[in-house]
Amino acid sequence: MTLRSPLRLGPVRRFTRNLLCPVDLLGRPLLLKYTRDPVGSRAEVRGHARLAQHYRAPTLHAHLRVPGGRLLAYERLPGGTDHGLLLDLFNANEPSRDLRAYMDQLTAAYHKAILATARPTDPTRVVRKLYWDRAAPGGRLDEYYGGRDFLIADDLVDVPVSRLDTYTLNINGLRHHLDWVATLRWLRAHFAATEPVWAALTQGDPTDVNLAHPLAWFDYDTAGMNSIPGEFANFLWYASALGGWLVPTYNPVAFADHPATFARVPDNTPEIRRADIEHTTSTLHINYVPRLAAPRRAAVTTYWTQLVRPVADRLWPGADLANLLRPYLAMRILGIYNLADLAPADRLILLARLAEAMSPAFDPATYFCPLESSCPAP
């Protein structure tokens, strides 16, 4: 007679500062999450309880203090290698029927929950981790860029970023201007303002690894009343830049169970065609080819047309969405990775994208979806 152990452990994975481990306990599939961050773990427990009122979230069976941190035991949803996340639907050659149905379901769930919970909210009472805290004194903007200068792109454009304002930027044939120091100052001031912001109950960090397939939401330490434009900017930037290009490039361990991601990186990585300075006119020429794989383009288009536009039309009729999204997008560009630590070509592209976002001509509908023929009109 063979006795089976009542406890079976799967491989341990590291995500940022947390450890995840699939477990079968007495035949029940669980996902154990170990975190050393006591503030974050308490926020996750509270966020899960709030989110579960409006969204599908795996059951939190238990949470307890353990040596060095806290252990949370969640219901484990079906998944496996290249299976179980929105990411896996993005890693196909073309948009599938499953992806289109998924995006319809996702946007419908958000539309209902956001409009049911949206209200003007004091900025001290919104979830502050992803935006306000990073712009505050001692936050990521200070940690990454405070008192620090670096080249725009070593061996490509050997000009300090602090001198960007002395150049005209010709980016793909369009003239732009970017004052690096003034942009950082503006972001700090924007997120220090005391005016109420429109917020709603969301998960707050809607990445394609935090969204399960079939539809469910993971990761709850930013769940709660989140800025609605911040929620939109987060999904749009992750789907169009971070998830398919930057995160697998700089944090590949996060995709250990989804290796098909790496085959898609070239389809989502912009290509620099020109980077040089015309000294007689103080013009920096940057020509790049934006790339976004067809499944990601389809998801961004659906998200824009079925969620962003309808919600904006209800909450901000007639408002300029570019102005609403701009500060949040700029924080996503600057506050995820320290640009100085990136490869010169990637840094140059992100500075160009920042200049485009800061431009008065910034058009979110085409910015996030670079093949204009596939994108909705604003």
Phi and psi in degrees as a GROMACS rama.xvg file:
@    title "Ramachandran Plot"
@    xaxis  label "Phi"
@    yaxis  label "Psi"
@TYPE xy
-102.207  124.882  THR-2
-95.9964  128.977  LEU-3
-93.0216  139.799  ARG-4
-64.7318  138.852  SER-5
-71.7426  -10.3224  PRO-6
-128.255  123.064  LEU-7
-125.758  126.84  ARG-8
-105.791  139.541  LEU-9
-97.7318  -171.569  GLY-10
-69.5136  141.311  PRO-11
-85.7097  131.609  VAL-12
-119.258  143.758  ARG-13
-103.329  129.391  ARG-14
-127.949  113.728  PHE-15
50.0738  -118.1  THR-16
-97.5454  7.1409  ARG-17
-106.956  154.674  ASN-18
-114.953  135.353  LEU-19
-119.594  140.343  LEU-20
-145.433  121.98  CYS-21
-73.3079  140.102  PRO-22
-138.643  139.762  VAL-23
-110.237  115.908  ASP-24
-118.245  111.094  LEU-25
53.8701  39.6327  LEU-26
82.1395  -0.624596  GLY-27
-98.0865  124.522  ARG-28
-78.1784  123.573  PRO-29
-126.374  159.685  LEU-30
-123.041  116.442  LEU-31
-93.062  133.072  LEU-32
-120.656  122.278  LYS-33
-109.449  126.78  TYR-34
-131.585  142.193  THR-35
-92.3662  -3.43719  ARG-36
-94.5762  103.184  ASP-37
-66.5306  -35.8843  PRO-38
-66.7205  -46.1152  VAL-39
-63.3579  -37.852  GLY-40
-68.9573  -38.8831  SER-41
-65.8509  -39.7662  ARG-42
-63.4066  -36.2643  ALA-43
-66.06  -42.5672  GLU-44
-63.5139  -45.5155  VAL-45
-64.9392  -43.0916  ARG-46
-63.4281  -40.1661  GLY-47
-60.565  -44.593  HIS-48
-62.2529  -38.8104  ALA-49
-73.9053  -42.8986  ARG-50
-64.9846  -38.6394  LEU-51
-63.3105  -12.4006  ALA-52
-73.4626  -22.137  GLN-53
-129.436  -13.3145  HIS-54
-133.212  158.426  TYR-55
-76.9587  115.375  ARG-56
-130.461  135.028  ALA-57
-55.0211  144.231  PRO-58
-61.3782  134.046  THR-59
-92.9393  106.025  LEU-60
-77.8984  -34.9866  HIS-61
-164.02  154.859  ALA-62
-147.383  135.939  HIS-63
-151.717  153.473  LEU-64
-74.5792  138.607  ARG-65
-135.255  166.62  VAL-66
-53.1489  122.397  PRO-67
85.6322  -3.30756  GLY-68
176.15  -145.958  GLY-69
-137.965  143.821  ARG-70
-114.208  129.821  LEU-71
-118.555  135.046  LEU-72
-114.315  113.408  ALA-73
-107.684  153.513  TYR-74
-54.3409  131.458  GLU-75
-96.1608  120.652  ARG-76
-80.802  157.173  LEU-77
-59.5913  140.178  PRO-78
-178.679  176.876  GLY-79
174.279  -161.537  GLY-80
-61.3541  121.009  THR-81
54.1338  37.8136  ASP-82
-153.024  135.739  HIS-83
111.807  -3.87206  GLY-84
-127.351  158.901  LEU-85
-56.3998  -36.3629  LEU-86
-48.5494  -40.784  LEU-87
-68.9066  -30.2895  ASP-88
-71.0277  -30.0196  LEU-89
-72.4758  -23.6358  PHE-90
-86.2113  17.7242  ASN-91
-91.5667  167.304  ALA-92
-70.5582  -37.8407  ASN-93
-136.812  159.591  GLU-94
-60.8849  126.227  PRO-95
-92.3221  167.182  SER-96
-61.0278  -37.7705  ARG-97
-61.7435  -41.6508  ASP-98
-64.372  -44.3994  LEU-99
-63.8756  -42.0831  ARG-100
-65.2068  -39.4297  ALA-101
-62.4367  -46.637  TYR-102
-66.1689  -34.5299  MET-103
-61.125  -44.698  ASP-104
-67.9476  -42.8458  GLN-105
-61.7744  -49.8436  LEU-106
-67.9716  -33.9007  THR-107
-65.8734  -41.518  ALA-108
-63.8405  -44.1654  ALA-109
-66.1451  -43.4733  TYR-110
-57.2689  -45.999  HIS-111
-65.3791  -48.6459  LYS-112
-69.729  -40.5528  ALA-113
-64.8942  -48.0862  ILE-114
-69.1086  -25.4756  LEU-115
-75.5755  -26.0538  ALA-116
-117.094  -3.55471  THR-117
-68.2794  138.293  ALA-118
-164.414  152.952  ARG-119
-62.7204  132.116  PRO-120
-133.911  137.738  THR-121
-58.9286  131.655  ASP-122
-61.6244  -18.4899  PRO-123
-74.4727  -11.165  THR-124
-110.468  4.35247  ARG-125
-91.1057  165.017  VAL-126
-66.5779  123.087  VAL-127
-105.757  -6.95797  ARG-128
-58.6531  -46.0978  LYS-129
-83.3398  -19.5521  LEU-130
-127.656  -68.1283  TYR-131
-59.6093  -47.0982  TRP-132
-64.3496  -33.5132  ASP-133
-74.4617  -24.8954  ARG-134
-90.7392  -13.8746  ALA-135
-73.0091  160.393  ALA-136
-53.1663  130.34  PRO-137
84.4082  -3.07677  GLY-138
-81.3522  -165.475  GLY-139
-65.0091  -35.4062  ARG-140
-60.207  -41.8914  LEU-141
-70.014  -44.1674  ASP-142
-61.0967  -43.3525  GLU-143
-79.2704  -44.156  TYR-144
-122.568  -8.08143  TYR-145
-62.3757  120.401  GLY-146
63.968  20.6475  GLY-147
-124.114  138.278  ARG-148
-121.791  155.288  ASP-149
-157.561  163.406  PHE-150
-73.9092  147.71  LEU-151
-57.3845  -44.2943  ILE-152
-165.493  103.359  ALA-153
-50.8268  130.794  ASP-154
69.8234  -6.10412  ASP-155
-107.624  -53.0289  LEU-156
-137.087  94.853  VAL-157
-87.4228  61.6065  ASP-158
-124.455  134.162  VAL-159
-62.5825  144.441  PRO-160
-62.4885  -27.6949  VAL-161
-65.9406  -16.0418  SER-162
-101.629  9.67586  ARG-163
-56.6901  -33.45  LEU-164
-68.2148  -12.6744  ASP-165
-89.2914  2.44813  THR-166
-121.65  148.605  TYR-167
-85.3507  132.583  THR-168
-99.9902  117.693  LEU-169
-101.874  100.483  ASN-170
-109.958  112.206  ILE-171
51.2141  40.8677  ASN-172
86.1867  -3.0003  GLY-173
-111.012  142.484  LEU-174
-85.7527  133.37  ARG-175
-136.857  167.924  HIS-176
-141.542  137.995  HIS-177
-139.064  117.01  LEU-178
-99.5899  105.593  ASP-179
-60.2461  -50.7923  TRP-180
-63.8465  -43.0257  VAL-181
-66.5587  -34.286  ALA-182
-64.2705  -44.8786  THR-183
-62.9628  -41.1823  LEU-184
-63.4803  -42.8741  ARG-185
-62.2697  -42.5996  TRP-186
-63.8932  -43.3218  LEU-187
-60.748  -43.0297  ARG-188
-67.8001  -40.1331  ALA-189
-59.3366  -45.3222  HIS-190
-88.5972  6.96711  PHE-191
-102.019  -5.49434  ALA-192
-67.8802  155.348  ALA-193
-106.433  -0.741811  THR-194
-65.7474  144.852  GLU-195
-60.0097  150.061  PRO-196
-120.341  149.416  VAL-197
-73.0001  120.804  TRP-198
-130.47  158.796  ALA-199
-149.343  164.623  ALA-200
-76.8168  112.664  LEU-201
-142.729  174.456  THR-202
-75.7352  -26.1896  GLN-203
91.4306  -28.448  GLY-204
-132.602  69.1318  ASP-205
-83.057  69.3411  PRO-206
-87.6377  166.672  THR-207
-76.7585  -0.810099  ASP-208
-103.401  -8.34078  VAL-209
-100.661  2.54814  ASN-210
-117.343  118.271  LEU-211
-82.9618  157.859  ALA-212
-127.982  117.104  HIS-213
-58.3464  159.803  PRO-214
-59.0091  123.413  LEU-215
-162.399  164.094  ALA-216
-113.902  136.794  TRP-217
-111.473  164.319  PHE-218
68.1777  107.714  ASP-219
-122.885  10.4416  TYR-220
-73.4684  -12.7222  ASP-221
-110.674  13.1495  THR-222
-76.8975  140.844  ALA-223
147.378  -152.8  GLY-224
-80.2972  104.881  MET-225
-109.222  148.563  ASN-226
-55.9437  130.204  SER-227
-68.4049  -46.4119  ILE-228
-60.6294  -33.3495  PRO-229
-65.7785  -38.7432  GLY-230
-61.5764  -45.6749  GLU-231
-63.7476  -47.7283  PHE-232
-60.9172  -36.0087  ALA-233
-63.559  -51.6728  ASN-234
-63.2379  -45.7464  PHE-235
-64.3999  -41.769  LEU-236
-71.7992  -38.8819  TRP-237
-66.6772  -44.5726  TYR-238
-66.8387  -32.4872  ALA-239
-98.0284  -15.1241  SER-240
-139.397  -52.8622  ALA-241
-69.9815  -52.6386  LEU-242
-66.6782  -33.4914  GLY-243
-97.2014  -11.9411  GLY-244
-129.67  -67.3783  TRP-245
-74.7739  -45.2927  LEU-246
-66.0315  -47.4251  VAL-247
-64.1022  -24.1278  PRO-248
-75.1889  -42.1678  THR-249
-106.61  -11.2711  TYR-250
-139.11  59.0904  ASN-251
-63.3916  -23.7792  PRO-252
-62.1539  -24.7315  VAL-253
-66.3847  -14.9471  ALA-254
-114.168  23.4547  PHE-255
-57.3677  -34.8227  ALA-256
-92.5603  2.85338  ASP-257
-135.465  61.0747  HIS-258
-65.2496  -19.1711  PRO-259
-60.767  -19.601  ALA-260
-55.7388  -40.4271  THR-261
-70.1562  -28.9135  PHE-262
-69.1083  -21.0368  ALA-263
-93.3686  -9.74898  ARG-264
-55.9894  -44.7622  VAL-265
-58.8802  -29.1427  PRO-266
-72.9639  -13.4694  ASP-267
-120.696  6.32681  ASN-268
-100.863  120.204  THR-269
-61.8865  150.978  PRO-270
-116.868  126.275  GLU-271
-81.6241  126.696  ILE-272
-103.327  -27.2115  ARG-273
-151.951  138.283  ARG-274
-152.835  100.884  ALA-275
-157.457  168.591  ASP-276
-114.722  132.004  ILE-277
-97.8076  100.281  GLU-278
-68.3853  -31.2512  HIS-279
-64.9675  -28.5318  THR-280
-114.573  5.45129  THR-281
50.6207  50.5278  SER-282
-115.975  128.063  THR-283
-98.2068  116.616  LEU-284
-95.6356  124.757  HIS-285
-130.426  114.907  ILE-286
-114.319  124.74  ASN-287
-139.05  153.757  TYR-288
-102.669  112.924  VAL-289
-72.5597  144.296  PRO-290
-133.006  138.264  ARG-291
-151.601  120.231  LEU-292
-61.164  151.81  ALA-293
-56.2949  -41.6047  ALA-294
-62.5118  -37.6288  PRO-295
-69.8964  -38.8225  ARG-296
-59.9073  -43.576  ARG-297
-62.778  -40.5359  ALA-298
-67.0255  -43.1986  ALA-299
-62.8329  -43.3116  VAL-300
-60.0136  -46.9265  THR-301
-63.8501  -43.546  THR-302
-60.2297  -41.796  TYR-303
-67.5627  -49.9718  TRP-304
-76.4792  -31.7551  THR-305
-101.556  -8.73158  GLN-306
-129.79  -59.4233  LEU-307
-61.454  -52.379  VAL-308
-63.9398  -48.1971  ARG-309
-62.5187  -40.7203  PRO-310
-66.5335  -42.3984  VAL-311
-62.2359  -40.0182  ALA-312
-63.6137  -31.1  ASP-313
-79.1182  -43.8663  ARG-314
-91.5019  -32.7206  LEU-315
-132.473  60.7742  TRP-316
-59.4166  126.829  PRO-317
81.6862  -3.52846  GLY-318
-75.733  157.714  ALA-319
-85.7755  109.112  ASP-320
-63.2563  -28.2333  LEU-321
-59.4448  -44.2289  ALA-322
-68.5176  -33.8936  ASN-323
-68.1747  -40.5967  LEU-324
-84.2884  -26.3359  LEU-325
-53.6144  -51.7496  ARG-326
-64.0063  -34.0674  PRO-327
-71.4843  -40.8431  TYR-328
-63.2343  -44.9414  LEU-329
-59.8686  -38.3202  ALA-330
-67.6111  -34.3772  MET-331
-67.7338  -37.5698  ARG-332
-66.9715  -40.7686  ILE-333
-95.0337  -23.7218  LEU-334
-102.94  1.53576  GLY-335
-89.7777  -64.2014  ILE-336
-108.902  145.247  TYR-337
-72.1645  114.973  ASN-338
-57.797  -32.177  LEU-339
-64.2612  -23.0849  ALA-340
-90.3854  -5.65533  ASP-341
-86.2893  161.415  LEU-342
-58.4777  144.454  ALA-343
-52.6623  -41.8482  PRO-344
-64.8599  -41.8449  ALA-345
-65.5816  -41.0312  ASP-346
-60.793  -42.6839  ARG-347
-63.3238  -43.3698  LEU-348
-61.4326  -44.4799  ILE-349
-67.5129  -36.0407  LEU-350
-65.6705  -38.0004  LEU-351
-64.2416  -42.6924  ALA-352
-65.7326  -35.7336  ARG-353
-64.8879  -43.5555  LEU-354
-60.3431  -41.4792  ALA-355
-64.39  -39.6839  GLU-356
-68.4791  -32.5762  ALA-357
-82.8108  -9.02798  MET-358
-70.4604  145.194  SER-359
-59.5088  -20.8832  PRO-360
-90.6838  7.02353  ALA-361
-54.2064  124.195  PHE-362
-123.182  100.375  ASP-363
-57.2133  -34.5866  PRO-364
-62.256  -33.0036  ALA-365
-99.6851  -24.4689  THR-366
-60.7107  -46.801  TYR-367
-81.618  -13.6491  PHE-368
-133.296  87.0361  CYS-369
-68.9059  -17.0098  PRO-370
-88.4025  97.2399  LEU-371
-61.1107  -31.3722  GLU-372
-65.7836  -21.0681  SER-373
-95.6905  -0.306044  SER-374
-110.325  156.397  CYS-375
-74.0469  154.159  PRO-376
-72.3301  146.775  ALA-377
